[in-house]
Amino acid sequence: YDSLLYYPVQYEGLEASENIFYTGATTNQQIIPALDYLAETGVESLYLVGSDYVFPRTANAIINAYAEAHGIEILGEDYVPLGSTEFSTIVNQVSAAGADAVFNTLNGDSNVAFFREYANVGLTAEQMPVMSVSIAEEEVGGIGVENIVGQLAAWNYYQTVESEANAAFVEAFKAEYGADRVTSDPMEAAYNAVHLWAATVEKAASFAVDDVQEAAGGVSFEGPEGTVVIDGENNHVSKTARIGEIRSDGLLYTVWESEGPIEPDPFLDGYEWAADLAVAE
């Protein structure tokens, strides 16, 4: 219908649409920084666990290509249907494999069952850390902080990011929705999206789709995560990558972040090892 969608959730990359503005992370702003972090901390082998749909399948294809190029061994790769809650077999396989870390692309309630079973067999973050890309502050409570404390996540924003913009964002959010509520990366990316759209409309002096598309390149917003800027070539935004650790209060705290915002590269054109993953733009 030639309308616009502002999409605020991380995704698997390898696409760009002139009708979509992607305010969540693409692959080189989340998955690749997570892999870089694991490699820098000495991880030489991974076990991949994911839900059976496009994001985990594509993410793991990228992870496999990265691993081959960087000398990381993939010791297992398992998928479960979305919503699956039976993980005893997979967790036992993970435990037996003895990988240095697990890369988790499970989504939804499956994470609750996976981490409870993970803790049930005695696996810990110290023994075999799990890097997740779909668990934010909201999900920690459902999983049970005792089952996931110390584990890692890769996002661009956490409630604990220290900035004036984030302090104001969190204060306003809690005032509106309750002091016990938490913010998260998708919430923040959606908040940014509204402001980016408004700024683009103001720049274009028009609400028309064509005018907004033409004006979007270079539009920026000082969001809670930091400055985000729309790339006019692919409609993604620059984003700072952050690795977070889940602590006993149920919040995620940054243990590593990129030196600055990472320019979006949804087709991974800047990564030689990803050449075989390219799709038609």
C-alpha positions, 0 to 999 in steps of 0.5 A: 500500500506504499506506506511506511513501517518503522520496525523497532526490533533487532532482526537477521539482516540481509534485506532493506526496503524503501518502505521500512525504517529499521530502528532496531539492530541489524546483524553487524550491530548485534550478532557480530559484536556479540561474536567479537566479544566472545572471541576476545574473551577466549571462546573457541567453541560454540553450541547454537540453540534457536527457535525454528524460524527465519531469524535464528536460521539466518543468524546461525548461518551468519554465525557459522560463516563467522566461526569458520573464518575465525577458527571457532568450532561449532559443536552443535546446532539445534532448533525447536518449534516456536513456543516449545518448552521441552529442553531436557534432551537439548540441554543434555546435549549442550552439557555433553558437548562441553562448548566454551559458550552457547549462542542463544536465538530462542524466542518467547516462552522457550527461553523460560523453559531453556534457562530453567532446564539449564540451571536444573542440570547445574550449568552456570554462566561461569561454567558455560555462558549463554549469549542471548539476542532476544532476552531483555529486561522484561523477559528476565522476570519470567525466566526467574533471575536465579536461573539466568543471573550472570548470563549475557545478552547483546543489545544496543540499549539497557535500562542501566545506560548512563546518560541524561537522555536515558534517565529522563526516558526511564523516569517518564516511563515509570511515571506512566506505567509503574515504578516496578516496570522496566524498559528494554531495547525494543521499547527504546527503539520504538521510542526513537522511531517516533522521534525519527519519524517526526524529525523527518516529517519536519525536515521534509515539511510534509507527511507524504511517503515520498517526501519522508523517504527522500528527506530521511537520510542523515536525520538524527535523534539523541536517544536513550541509547545515544545518537542514532542517525538514519542511513539514507541508502538502506533506511537503517540507523547507526547504533552502539553495540552493547554486551550486557550481563544479567545481575541479581536485581534482574537488570542488564549492565553493560560489560562491553560497548563499541567505541561509538555508533556502528554504521548499519551494514545489513547485507554485510558488504564490509565482511569478506567472510560473509560474501556467500550469504549475500542476497539480491537487494 
